[in-house]
Amino acid sequence: MSSKQTQPTQSQPQSSAALQSSFQSLLDNYQTTIPARVKLIDSFLLFIFISGVLQFAYRVLVTSYPFYAFAGGFGSTVGQFVLLAGLRAQVAPGRDGEFKEVSQERAFADFCAASVILHLFAFNFLG
């Protein structure tokens, strides 16, 4: 019986190194060019996304017994994510185009007003 031994190719370490290098370049560019205000919004977006995933996983794996509680909480999470993504689009650097005439303070005030309305609807949905 003969056994074939395969030689490891050099493309795997090179592609892994290229991927790691491009990720590091992306991270360095993000940290140097994105303002702290937008980084805070990105952190909150990540938190809301993880919160929504955990709520949905709980509903699928454990129970959805108080369905209106799940629907209100999950809807509030999704709505807040959408509102926050809109705020990020308005305050991000290089926002030439449709949001050019909207000031960052006005965008934040609109976000706060829409968030209050969203949470009033979610609270009302709970019963």
N, C-alpha and C positions, 0 to 999 in steps of 0.2 A: 504494500500500500504506500502510495506516495501522498504526501500532504503538501498542499500548496500554501506557501506563505506569501501574503501580499505585503508589498512595501507600502508604508504610509506615504501618502502623497503630500507634497508641499503646499497644495492649494488650501487645505483646511487650516493650518496655522496662519497662512497669509490672509485668508479671508476673515478669520477670527480677529487677527490683528488690525485689519482694515476696518472691520466693523467697530472694534473697540476705539480705534483712532477717530473714526467719524463721530461716534457717540460722544467722545471726550471733547471733540471740536464743537459739536452742537451744544454741549453743556457749558463750555467756556464762553461761547458766543452768547448764550442765553443769559449767563450771569453778568456779563459785561455790558450788554446792550439794552436789556429790559429794565425799566425803572422798578423801584421797590413797590410802588403802588400796584403795578400789574402783577408782580410776583405774589403779592398778597391775594389778589383776585384768583390767580392760578392755584394757590394753596387752598383757598376756600372751594374752588371748583372741584379739586381732587377730593376734599373732605365730603362734599355733597354727593359726588359720584360713588364713593365708597359707602356712604350712608344708604344710598338708594340700592346698591347691590346687596348690602346686608339685610335691608328690609325685604327685598324680593326673595332672597335666599331663605329668610325666616318664614315667609309666606309659603314657599314651595316645600321646604323641608319639615317644618313643624306644623303650622296651622294657619288658617286664615279666618278663624272663628269670628272675631269681631271684624267682619269684612269692611264695614264703613271706617273703622279705625285704620286698617291697612290702606284702603283707597284714599282716605284723606291724607295720611302721612306720606304715602308714595307719590300721590299727586302733588303735594306740597314740595316734596323733594325734587321732582322733575320740573315743576314750574320754577322753583328757585334756581335750578341749574340753568334753565333757559334764560331767565332774567339776568343772571350773572354773566352768562356768555354774551348776551347783548351788551351789558355794561363793559365787558372786556373789549368787545369790538369797537366801542365808542371811545375808550380812553387809551387804547394801545397806541404805541408810537407808530408813525408812518400811516396815519389814518386819513390819507388824502382821498377825497371822493365824497361819498354821501354824508359822512359824519363830520365834515370839515367845519361846518358852521355851528355845531353843537359844542358848547364848552363842557369841560370835564365836570364842573360843579353842577351844571344843568343835567348832565347824564346821570350823576349820582343822585340828584333829587328825584328824577324820574324813576330810577331804580328803587329808591326807598318807598315812594308812593305806590308803585306797582307791587312791591313786596308786601306792604301792609294790606292792600286789596286782596292779593293772593292768599295770605294767611287768614284773612277774615272769611273768605270763601271756604278754605280748608276747615277752619274751626266750625263754621256753620254746617258743613257737610257731616261732621262728626255727630251732630244731633244735639 
